[in-house]
Amino acid sequence: MNLLEDTIQKVERLYENVTGKDFNAKEATHEPISAEIDPYLLLDVRMNQLLSLLESPATQMMLRPSIPPMSAWENENLYLLRFDIPGVEKSDIDITVRGAYLIINARRKPLTQDSGMQPRLIEATSGQYHREVLLPKENLTSEISSNLVNGVLEISIPKVSTTSKGTSSKKSKAQ
C-alpha cells in the first residue's frame, strides 16, 4: 500500500506544480489513506483531474515555452543581444552555444501566495522561456559573457580578427 500512497502523492504534487494550487482540504485524503477509501479509486480520480487539466487549452498555452523579446546590436568588435525575461532569477537561466546557435532557456517561478490570501487576479506569467538565435559563423569567439539586470538578460559575444577564427561549444550561466 505504501507504493500506491507514494504514487498518489506524486500525482498530487504534479497537479500542484502544474496549477500552482493546493488541493482542497476535503479532497486531500492521502495522509494516510483510510480503510474506507479505495486507493485505486482515489488514484483514478487524481489522474483524471490531472489529465483534464493538462488537456485544457489554457493549460497547454501556459506549459508552452514563451519566446522572450530580443534586441540585437553589432559593431566591429562585438555582438550584443538583449532578452526581456522579467521575474527570472540568475540561477534559472541556461545559456548554451551549440554549433551556430545560441540557445537561451529560462524559468520564471510562479508567484507565491501570502498566507491567508486568496488570489483574485494573476496576470503575471510564469513558466519556461526558450529562444534559439542563429549566430553568424564568421568572426565569433567561443567566449561569451552575460549579465542579468532588471529583468533584461544581456549577452555579449566578442568578434575575432579574420586571422584567428575559431569555433566551439560553450555553456554559461548568467552573471
Secondary structure, DSSP 8 states (H G I E B T S, - for coil): -HHHHHHHHHHHHHHHHHHS----TTT---SS--TTS-HHHHHHHHHHHHHHHHHSHHHHHHHS-B---EEEEE-SSEEEEEEE-TT--GGGEEEEEETTEEEEEEEE------TT---S------EEEEEEEE--STTB-S--EEEEETTEEEEEEEB--TTS-----EEE---
